Amino acid sequence: MILATVSSDPGFHSDVRAALDGNFRFEVAWDLNYDDAARLHGLKSDQKCLNIVDFSDAARALSLARTLAGRLQIATIVVGGGESREELLMLMQAGVRDVLPQFTAAGLLQVSSRAMEALGAAGEMLADLYAFVPAKPGCGASTVAINAAGMASAVSGESTLLLDFDIRLGLTTFLLKAAGTHTIVDALEQAKHLDRDMWANLVSHAGDLDFLGSGAGDFSRAIPAANFTELLDFAVRQYSVVAVDLPGSMEEHELDVLLRAKRIMLVCTPDIGALHVARRKSQWFQDLRLTDKVSVVLNCVERRSTLSVQDIERIVQLPVRYMLPAGAKDVSKAVQNGEILDRTCPLGRQLAAIAADMIPEQPAVSKPSPARRFIEYFSVSPAREARQGTMRTT
């Protein structure tokens, strides 16, 4: 393992070493100026590097981060950046996933531990991640996410997980009749301590689909974005496909999912109000440079519609890829039984098309099921609050 620090300030290099000394073992340490940072480009694929960058020269730090984006063997931590939403967004777009707004020894040790864990799994096959985002509440994103993920799991035989990240108004627990089971909030509280035995007792099941559903709404409760990241990091190492049902409220933990997603499904109905909000979401995706990953799922389409598909695409400024007919009776029947929708009904056939696109073209090396062991599980303790001043962007 190589430790690289990039800064024009000699004190930065020594401060970093003092903070990490005795906690991690490095084969070699590089003290680099921004001009010397090109040395990092010469790292071989089997050389792993913890790269800590001083953000005092923001332009050069961002330029370096962009050139290293996608290098799985290099974990970059930016120190002294991300204090504003705009700055944080720029860092995320540059591929930076770990940010420490202010230098503290404890904060650097914590964020370095997470980065080192990620490096340890750099060669591991991770799940394909699909994000489902409603244009506005009531567009049916949860119904689409549940049934598409469930059908994908049943057809492919691949382990598939659904996460309901709408912790305040999520519907998955209700729609799949999972009341009384553990919820996404339980998992978020234990995000820093998850292991396969604990996971097996947290997830619920609907047919072949594993899921962590929404809990009882608690509008006063705030869960650190880092907990969502820890949970997602664990999940993508256990499954071949992970679907995330997002609230669409543009919160920090949603940005992380969207940046990592293979495909983003923007679920919208053809009414003017939903299309108006979808246009605003489209601008959001454009700001994040994610429009190439977004597909519009047009839900509750009627045979006679005032607007054509071309009209809708012109309003939303995104391509309509899937069109779903109304299927209230079939959905109601499935909800009553807590089951995935019948694939033979009109709505089910169209949802199956989304599911087919979620199935990996070349199945990854088979992963053991993370949720089929049965051990005694007593309680879920409250999560520790994230250390003040430490922020993770992925």
C-alpha positions as CSV (number, residue, x, y, z in Angstrom):
1,M,0.0,0.0,0.0
2,I,1.3,3.5,-1.0
3,L,0.5,6.6,0.9
4,A,0.6,9.7,-1.3
5,T,0.0,13.3,0.0
6,V,-0.4,16.1,-2.5
7,S,0.2,19.7,-1.3
8,S,2.4,22.7,-1.8
9,D,2.6,23.0,2.0
10,P,5.3,20.8,3.6
11,G,3.4,21.0,6.9
12,F,0.5,19.2,5.3
13,H,2.6,16.1,4.5
14,S,3.9,15.9,8.1
15,D,0.4,16.5,9.6
16,V,-1.0,13.7,7.6
17,R,1.7,11.3,8.6
18,A,1.4,12.2,12.2
19,A,-2.4,11.5,12.1
20,L,-2.0,8.1,10.4
21,D,1.2,6.9,11.9
22,G,0.7,3.7,13.9
23,N,-2.8,3.1,12.6
24,F,-2.0,2.0,9.0
25,R,0.9,0.2,7.4
26,F,2.3,1.7,4.2
27,E,5.1,0.2,2.1
28,V,6.2,3.7,0.9
29,A,5.1,7.3,1.4
30,W,5.2,9.9,-1.4
31,D,5.2,13.7,-0.5
32,L,4.1,15.3,-3.8
33,N,3.6,18.8,-5.0
34,Y,0.7,19.3,-7.5
35,D,3.3,19.4,-10.3
36,D,4.7,16.0,-9.1
37,A,1.2,14.4,-8.9
38,A,1.5,12.9,-12.4
39,R,3.5,10.2,-10.7
40,L,0.2,8.7,-9.5
41,H,-0.7,8.0,-13.2
42,G,2.1,5.5,-13.4
43,L,0.7,3.2,-10.7
44,K,0.2,-0.3,-11.9
45,S,-3.2,-2.0,-11.6
46,D,-2.0,-4.1,-8.7
47,Q,-0.6,-1.2,-6.7
48,K,-3.0,0.3,-4.2
49,C,-2.7,3.9,-3.1
50,L,-4.3,6.1,-0.4
51,N,-4.1,9.5,-2.0
52,I,-4.7,12.5,0.3
53,V,-5.0,15.9,-1.5
54,D,-4.8,19.4,0.0
55,F,-7.7,21.5,-1.3
56,S,-6.0,24.8,-0.6
57,D,-5.4,25.1,-4.4
58,A,-8.9,24.1,-5.4
59,A,-8.4,24.3,-9.2
60,R,-5.3,22.1,-9.2
61,A,-6.8,19.7,-6.7
62,L,-10.0,19.3,-8.9
63,S,-7.9,18.8,-12.0
64,L,-5.9,16.0,-10.3
65,A,-9.0,14.3,-9.0
66,R,-10.6,14.3,-12.5
67,T,-7.5,12.6,-14.0
68,L,-7.6,9.9,-11.3
69,A,-11.4,9.2,-11.5
70,G,-12.1,5.6,-12.3
71,R,-8.8,4.3,-11.0
72,L,-10.1,1.7,-8.6
73,Q,-6.7,1.1,-7.0
74,I,-6.4,4.8,-5.9
75,A,-8.6,6.1,-3.1
76,T,-8.6,9.9,-3.1
77,I,-9.4,11.9,0.0
78,V,-9.7,15.7,-0.3
79,V,-8.9,17.7,2.8
80,G,-10.2,21.3,3.3
81,G,-12.9,21.1,0.6
82,G,-16.7,20.5,0.3
83,E,-17.8,23.2,2.8
84,S,-20.5,24.5,0.4
85,R,-23.0,22.5,-1.6
86,E,-21.5,23.8,-4.9
87,E,-18.0,22.8,-3.9
88,L,-19.2,19.4,-2.8
89,L,-21.0,18.9,-6.1
90,M,-17.8,19.8,-8.0
91,L,-15.9,17.2,-6.0
92,M,-18.5,14.5,-6.6
93,Q,-18.5,15.2,-10.3
94,A,-14.7,15.0,-10.3
95,G,-15.0,11.4,-8.9
96,V,-14.0,12.2,-5.3
97,R,-15.9,10.1,-2.8
98,D,-14.2,11.1,0.5
99,V,-14.1,14.7,1.8
100,L,-12.9,16.2,5.0
101,P,-14.0,19.8,5.2
102,Q,-11.5,20.7,8.0
103,F,-8.3,18.9,8.9
104,T,-8.5,17.0,12.3
105,A,-6.4,14.0,13.2
106,A,-9.5,12.1,14.3
107,G,-11.5,13.0,11.2
108,L,-8.7,12.0,8.9
109,L,-8.3,8.7,10.6
110,Q,-12.0,7.9,10.3
111,V,-12.3,8.8,6.6
112,S,-9.0,7.0,5.8
113,S,-10.3,3.9,7.5
114,R,-13.4,3.9,5.1
115,A,-11.2,4.6,2.1
116,M,-8.8,1.7,3.1
117,E,-11.8,-0.7,3.4
118,A,-13.0,0.4,-0.1
119,L,-9.5,-0.3,-1.5
120,G,-9.6,-3.8,0.0
121,A,-12.6,-4.5,-2.1
122,A,-11.4,-2.7,-5.2
123,G,-11.1,-6.0,-7.2
124,E,-14.5,-7.3,-6.0
125,M,-17.4,-7.6,-8.4
126,L,-20.0,-5.0,-7.3
127,A,-23.7,-5.0,-8.0
128,D,-25.4,-3.1,-10.9
129,L,-27.2,-0.2,-9.2
130,Y,-30.5,1.1,-10.4
131,A,-32.2,4.2,-9.0
132,F,-35.9,4.9,-9.2
133,V,-36.9,8.6,-8.8
134,P,-40.4,10.0,-8.8
135,A,-41.0,13.2,-10.7
136,K,-43.3,14.0,-7.8
137,P,-45.0,12.0,-5.0
138,G,-47.8,9.8,-6.4
139,C,-46.2,9.0,-9.7
140,G,-45.9,5.3,-8.8
141,A,-42.1,5.1,-8.5
142,S,-42.3,2.6,-5.6
143,T,-44.7,0.3,-7.4
144,V,-42.4,0.4,-10.4
145,A,-39.2,-0.2,-8.4
146,I,-40.7,-3.1,-6.3
147,N,-42.1,-5.0,-9.3
148,A,-39.2,-4.4,-11.7
149,A,-36.7,-5.6,-9.1
150,G,-38.9,-8.5,-8.1
151,M,-39.4,-9.7,-11.6
152,A,-35.7,-9.3,-12.4
153,S,-34.8,-11.5,-9.5
154,A,-37.3,-14.2,-10.4
155,V,-36.3,-14.4,-14.0
156,S,-32.5,-14.1,-13.7
157,G,-31.9,-16.2,-10.6
158,E,-29.5,-13.5,-9.6
159,S,-29.6,-12.2,-6.0
160,T,-31.5,-8.9,-6.1
161,L,-32.0,-6.3,-3.4
162,L,-34.5,-3.4,-3.1
163,L,-33.6,-0.5,-0.7
164,D,-36.3,2.0,0.2
165,F,-34.3,5.2,0.9
166,D,-37.5,7.2,1.4
167,I,-37.3,6.9,5.2
168,R,-40.1,9.3,5.9
169,L,-42.8,8.5,3.3
170,G,-41.7,5.2,1.9
171,L,-44.3,2.6,0.9
172,T,-42.5,-0.6,0.4
173,T,-43.2,-2.1,3.8
174,F,-47.0,-1.4,3.2
175,L,-47.0,-2.6,-0.4
176,L,-45.2,-5.9,0.4
177,K,-47.0,-6.5,3.7
178,A,-43.8,-6.5,5.7
179,A,-45.1,-4.8,8.9
180,G,-43.4,-6.0,12.0
181,T,-40.1,-6.8,10.3
182,H,-36.9,-4.9,10.4
183,T,-36.8,-1.7,8.3
184,I,-34.3,0.4,6.4
185,V,-33.9,2.6,9.5
186,D,-32.7,-0.4,11.5
187,A,-30.1,-1.2,8.9
188,L,-29.0,2.5,8.7
189,E,-28.6,2.5,12.5
190,Q,-26.2,-0.5,12.2
191,A,-24.6,0.6,8.9
192,K,-21.1,0.9,10.4
193,H,-21.3,-2.6,12.0
194,L,-23.0,-4.7,9.3
195,D,-22.0,-8.3,8.7
196,R,-23.6,-11.2,6.9
197,D,-25.2,-12.7,10.0
198,M,-26.8,-9.4,11.0
199,W,-27.8,-8.7,7.4
200,A,-29.6,-12.1,7.2
201,N,-31.9,-11.0,10.0
202,L,-32.5,-7.5,8.8
203,V,-33.8,-8.1,5.3
204,S,-37.3,-9.2,4.4
205,H,-38.4,-11.3,1.4
206,A,-41.0,-11.1,-1.3
207,G,-40.6,-14.2,-3.4
208,D,-37.1,-14.2,-4.8
209,L,-36.6,-10.5,-3.9
210,D,-34.7,-9.3,-0.7
211,F,-35.7,-5.9,0.5
212,L,-35.3,-3.4,3.3
213,G,-38.6,-1.5,3.5
214,S,-39.5,1.8,4.9
215,G,-40.3,2.2,8.6
216,A,-42.8,4.3,10.5
217,G,-42.3,8.0,9.6
218,D,-40.3,10.0,12.0
219,F,-40.0,13.5,10.6
220,S,-37.8,14.9,13.4
221,R,-35.1,12.3,13.0
222,A,-32.0,13.0,11.0
223,I,-29.8,10.1,9.8
224,P,-26.3,11.1,8.6
225,A,-25.7,10.8,4.9
226,A,-22.6,8.7,5.7
227,N,-24.8,6.0,7.1
228,F,-26.6,5.6,3.8
229,T,-23.2,5.3,2.1
230,E,-22.0,2.6,4.5
231,L,-25.2,0.7,3.9
232,L,-24.9,1.0,0.2
233,D,-21.2,0.0,0.2
234,F,-22.1,-3.2,2.1
235,A,-25.1,-4.0,-0.1
236,V,-23.4,-3.7,-3.5
237,R,-20.9,-6.3,-2.4
238,Q,-23.6,-8.9,-1.5
239,Y,-25.8,-8.8,-4.5
240,S,-25.7,-8.8,-8.3
241,V,-28.4,-6.2,-8.7
242,V,-29.5,-3.5,-6.3
243,A,-32.5,-1.2,-6.8
244,V,-33.0,1.9,-4.7
245,D,-36.3,3.6,-4.3
246,L,-35.5,7.3,-3.8
247,P,-37.8,10.0,-2.4
248,G,-36.7,12.5,-5.1
249,S,-36.2,15.3,-2.7
250,M,-32.6,16.0,-3.8
251,E,-31.0,15.2,-0.4
252,E,-27.3,14.5,-0.1
253,H,-27.7,10.7,0.2
254,E,-29.7,10.7,-3.0
255,L,-26.8,12.4,-4.9
256,D,-24.5,9.5,-3.9
257,V,-26.9,6.9,-5.3
258,L,-27.5,8.8,-8.5
259,L,-23.8,9.2,-9.2
260,R,-23.1,5.5,-8.6
261,A,-26.2,4.2,-10.5
262,K,-25.9,2.3,-13.8
263,R,-29.3,3.5,-14.8
264,I,-31.7,6.1,-13.4
265,M,-35.4,5.7,-13.9
266,L,-37.4,8.9,-13.6
267,V,-41.0,7.8,-13.1
268,C,-43.6,10.3,-14.3
269,T,-47.3,10.5,-15.1
270,P,-48.5,12.4,-18.2
271,D,-50.3,15.1,-16.3
272,I,-49.1,18.6,-16.6
273,G,-48.1,19.0,-12.9
274,A,-45.9,15.9,-13.0
275,L,-44.3,16.9,-16.3
276,H,-43.5,20.3,-14.9
277,V,-41.7,18.8,-11.9
278,A,-40.0,16.3,-14.1
279,R,-38.6,19.1,-16.2
280,R,-37.0,20.6,-13.0
281,K,-35.6,17.2,-12.1
282,S,-34.2,17.0,-15.7
283,Q,-32.3,20.2,-15.0
284,W,-31.0,18.7,-11.8
285,F,-29.7,15.7,-13.7
286,Q,-28.1,18.0,-16.2
287,D,-26.3,19.9,-13.5
288,L,-24.9,16.6,-12.2
289,R,-24.0,15.5,-15.8
290,L,-26.1,12.4,-15.5
291,T,-28.6,12.8,-18.3
292,D,-27.0,10.0,-20.3
293,K,-28.0,7.6,-17.6
294,V,-31.6,8.8,-17.2
295,S,-34.7,7.1,-18.8
296,V,-38.2,8.4,-18.3
297,V,-40.8,5.8,-17.2
298,L,-44.2,7.2,-18.3
299,N,-46.7,5.7,-15.9
300,C,-50.5,5.4,-16.1
301,V,-50.6,6.0,-19.9
302,E,-54.0,6.1,-21.4
303,R,-54.8,5.2,-25.0
304,R,-56.2,8.6,-25.7
305,S,-53.8,11.2,-24.4
306,T,-53.7,14.9,-24.9
307,L,-49.9,14.9,-25.3
308,S,-47.9,12.8,-27.6
309,V,-44.7,11.1,-26.6
310,Q,-42.8,13.7,-28.6
311,D,-44.6,16.5,-26.7
312,I,-43.7,14.9,-23.4
313,E,-40.0,14.5,-24.3
314,R,-39.9,18.1,-25.4
315,I,-41.3,19.2,-22.1
316,V,-39.1,16.9,-19.9
317,Q,-36.0,17.2,-22.1
318,L,-35.3,13.5,-21.6
319,P,-36.1,10.4,-23.6
320,V,-39.2,8.3,-22.8
321,R,-38.0,4.7,-22.7
322,Y,-40.9,2.9,-21.0
323,M,-44.6,3.4,-21.2
324,L,-46.8,1.7,-18.6
325,P,-50.6,1.4,-18.8
326,A,-52.8,2.0,-15.8
327,G,-53.3,-1.2,-13.8
328,A,-55.0,-0.2,-10.6
329,K,-57.0,-3.5,-10.2
330,D,-53.9,-5.7,-10.8
331,V,-51.8,-3.6,-8.4
332,S,-54.5,-3.7,-5.7
333,K,-54.6,-7.5,-6.0
334,A,-50.9,-7.8,-5.6
335,V,-50.8,-5.4,-2.7
336,Q,-53.6,-7.3,-0.9
337,N,-51.4,-10.5,-1.1
338,G,-48.1,-8.7,-0.5
339,E,-46.8,-10.1,-3.8
340,I,-45.0,-9.1,-7.0
341,L,-47.4,-8.2,-9.8
342,D,-48.5,-10.9,-12.2
343,R,-46.2,-10.7,-15.2
344,T,-49.0,-11.8,-17.6
345,C,-51.3,-8.8,-16.9
346,P,-50.9,-5.7,-19.2
347,L,-49.0,-3.7,-16.7
348,G,-46.9,-6.7,-15.6
349,R,-45.8,-7.3,-19.2
350,Q,-44.4,-3.7,-19.5
351,L,-42.8,-3.9,-16.1
352,A,-41.1,-7.1,-17.2
353,A,-39.4,-5.1,-19.9
354,I,-37.8,-2.9,-17.3
355,A,-36.8,-6.0,-15.3
356,A,-35.2,-7.6,-18.4
357,D,-33.0,-4.5,-18.8
358,M,-31.9,-4.8,-15.2
359,I,-30.7,-8.4,-15.6
360,P,-26.9,-8.5,-16.0
361,E,-25.9,-9.4,-19.6
362,Q,-23.0,-11.5,-18.3
363,P,-23.8,-12.8,-14.8
364,A,-21.1,-12.1,-12.3
365,V,-19.4,-14.8,-10.4
366,S,-22.1,-16.3,-8.3
367,K,-22.4,-14.7,-4.9
368,P,-23.6,-16.7,-1.9
369,S,-27.0,-15.5,-0.8
370,P,-26.5,-12.9,2.0
371,A,-30.0,-13.4,3.5
372,R,-30.7,-17.1,3.9
373,R,-29.0,-17.9,7.2
374,F,-31.1,-18.0,10.4
375,I,-29.5,-17.0,13.7
376,E,-30.9,-15.5,16.8
377,Y,-31.2,-11.7,16.6
378,F,-31.9,-9.7,19.7
379,S,-31.9,-6.0,19.1
380,V,-30.7,-3.1,17.0
381,S,-28.8,-0.5,19.0
382,P,-28.8,3.2,18.0
383,A,-26.1,4.2,15.6
384,R,-23.2,6.4,16.6
385,E,-23.4,9.9,15.3
386,A,-20.9,10.7,12.6
387,R,-17.9,12.6,13.9
388,Q,-18.4,16.4,13.5
389,G,-16.7,17.8,10.5
390,T,-16.4,14.6,8.6
391,M,-18.4,14.2,5.4
392,R,-18.5,11.4,2.9
393,T,-19.8,12.0,-0.6
394,T,-20.4,8.5,-1.7
